[in-house]
């Protein structure tokens, strides 16, 4: 049920993108204490984007999950910023993250909801 979307103007090599997806999935599962089999990660690279009137490397992340603990968002932000900085060379001050706690009845899966 956790969904992480990474959108950036950086376009990594296919192998680096694959490694980022795997690492992001594992880190989100561990940070949220959820089974990785429910984690979905999407990556959109090479997106025309600007931040602070500059097209220098940047990223926008969305993390949505049922029961996303508000007291954990600072730690999640640190973890995700470190991941993106390491994988894509984007400094933390060029990364925005939106956290969303999704209500169970508004999250569908396998023909039903949670």
C-alpha positions in Angstrom: 0.0 0.0 0.0 2.9 2.5 0.3 3.5 4.3 -2.9 6.6 6.4 -3.6 6.8 8.5 -6.7 10.1 10.1 -7.7 10.0 12.8 -10.3 13.3 14.5 -11.4 15.0 16.3 -14.2 17.9 13.9 -13.9 18.0 10.9 -16.3 20.2 8.1 -14.8 21.5 5.1 -16.7 19.1 2.1 -16.8 21.1 0.1 -14.3 21.2 3.0 -11.8 17.5 3.5 -12.2 16.9 -0.2 -11.5 19.1 0.0 -8.4 17.3 3.2 -7.2 13.9 1.5 -7.5 15.0 -1.6 -5.5 16.7 0.5 -2.8 13.8 2.9 -2.5 11.3 -0.1 -2.2 13.4 -1.7 0.6 13.9 1.6 2.5 10.2 2.6 2.4 9.2 -0.9 3.6 11.7 -0.8 6.5 10.9 2.8 7.5 7.2 2.2 7.6 7.3 -1.3 9.0 5.3 -2.7 6.1 5.9 -5.8 3.9 7.9 -4.9 0.8 5.4 -6.9 -1.3 2.9 -4.1 -0.8 5.3 -1.3 -1.7 5.1 0.4 -5.1 7.8 2.8 -6.5 7.6 4.8 -9.6 10.4 6.8 -11.2 10.1 9.6 -13.8 13.4 10.9 -15.0 14.3 13.5 -17.5 11.2 15.6 -16.6 11.5 19.3 -17.5 11.4 20.9 -14.1 12.7 24.1 -12.4 13.1 24.9 -8.7 14.1 28.4 -7.5 14.3 29.6 -11.1 16.9 27.0 -11.9 16.9 23.7 -13.8 19.9 22.4 -11.8 19.3 18.8 -10.7 16.1 18.6 -8.5 13.5 16.1 -7.4 9.9 16.0 -6.2 8.8 12.9 -4.2 5.4 11.8 -3.1 5.0 9.2 -0.4 1.5 7.9 0.2 0.6 5.2 2.7 -2.2 4.0 4.9 -1.4 4.9 8.5 1.5 7.1 7.6 2.7 8.2 11.1 3.1 12.0 11.2 5.8 11.7 13.8 8.0 9.7 11.4 7.9 12.2 8.5 11.2 14.0 9.5 13.0 10.7 9.6 11.4 9.6 6.3 12.5 12.9 4.8 16.1 12.3 5.9 16.1 8.7 4.6 14.6 9.6 1.2 16.8 12.7 0.7 19.9 10.7 1.4 18.7 8.0 -1.0 18.1 10.5 -3.8 21.3 12.4 -3.1 23.3 9.2 -3.2 21.6 7.7 -6.3 21.2 10.8 -8.4 23.6 13.4 -7.0 20.8 15.8 -6.0 21.4 17.8 -2.9 18.7 17.8 -0.2 18.0 21.4 -0.6 16.8 20.7 -4.1 14.3 17.9 -3.1 10.7 18.4 -2.0 8.7 15.5 -0.5 4.9 15.4 -0.1 3.6 12.9 2.5 0.0 11.7 2.4 -1.8 9.5 4.9 -4.4 7.7 2.8 -7.6 6.6 4.5 -8.2 2.8 4.2 -11.5 3.2 2.4 -9.8 5.4 -0.3 -7.1 2.9 -1.2 -8.1 0.1 -3.5 -6.4 -3.2 -4.1 -7.3 -6.5 -5.6 -10.9 -5.6 -6.3 -11.5 -4.1 -2.8 -10.2 -1.5 -0.4 -8.1 -1.8 2.7 
